[in-house]
Amino acid sequence: MNRDELCKAVREGEIVSGVDLSGLDLSGADLSGGIFERVSFKGANLSRANLEEAALLHCDFGGAQLVAAELRHAVVASSQFQEARFCEANLSSAQVAESDLSFADFKGANLIVAVFARCALAGAVFDETCLDRTSFLETTSVTNMSLRGARLKQTVLMGVDLTSVTLTGASLESAILIGSKLAGMDLSGMRLSLTQFTGCDLTETVFTGAEAAQCNFKDATLQSARFDKAHLERALLLGANAQLASFKGAKLTQALLSGANVSGASFEGAVMEQCILHEASCVGARFVGANLTYADFSHADVSGADFSRATLMRARFHRTKEDHTRFGSRATALGNDERLAAAEAWTPKY
């Protein structure tokens, strides 16, 4: 089948099946709405081709050129795209399932609201790409995937091992990385505001100087992570394990650390005004020189913690455990609240 015959078949609504179109020049061809099943486009030139709303089922696009191609609303299933080039292509609202996109190049592509489900993306390149509301679901492999300079806005990457992914120059805004692994990665200085890190493995991850305001680290593993001078205003660390983590000079105003384990962590010089640490484990933590104005340690364990030179104006230490705790001065801090204790102990009488 040649180019003209293919375009004619698509125009007439025929299902193109079992055809070998390897190496064919289809640049600029109008294949919109076409249904292709078990077709080989291996090495074909589909640059600027129109595949809008096309269905690509069990097809082989290995090494194909799809530069600036139109794939809006396309549906792709069980197809091969190894080393295919999608540079500057439009894949907005495209749905790609159970396909191999290893080493495919999406640099500069439009992937707004695109969905990749159960796809292999090892070595794939998404540099300088807009991943606005793009979803990567049950991705099988992202080893050495590159997101250099990409913008991840409300992007979904759930349960993915990202430890070998390149994020240099990337920005994350309201991204959803629930249950993903970023252990040991360097995210220093990155924009991460409103990103969901719930349940993520962030062991020894570096967030130095990162913009992480209102990020959600609920139930995340943050052992030995570094947040020095990071912006964590109104961040959620509920139930997080941040043992031995470093928050030196970090901004934690109104952050929530209730139930978190920050034992052995360092908050030296941190700004923690109105920070909530209800029932947190702060054993051996260092708050030296921290601003804890209106912070609330109610029911927390601060045994062995060091509050030397800390600002404790109206900081609440209601029913805290304080074995061998070191205070420079707690004259302006609040101790046990008897009326609150009575309310907490109250039980209804039937």
Beta strands, then each sheet from edge to edge (+ up, - down):
strand 1: 15-17
strand 2: 35-37
strand 3: 55-57
strand 4: 75-77
strand 5: 95-97
strand 6: 115-117
strand 7: 130-132
strand 8: 135-137
strand 9: 151-153
strand 10: 156-157
strand 11: 171-173
strand 12: 306-307
strand 13: 326-327
sheet 1: 1+ 2+ 3+ 4+ 5+ 6+ 8+ 10+
sheet 2: 7+ 9+ 11+
sheet 3: 12+ 13+
end
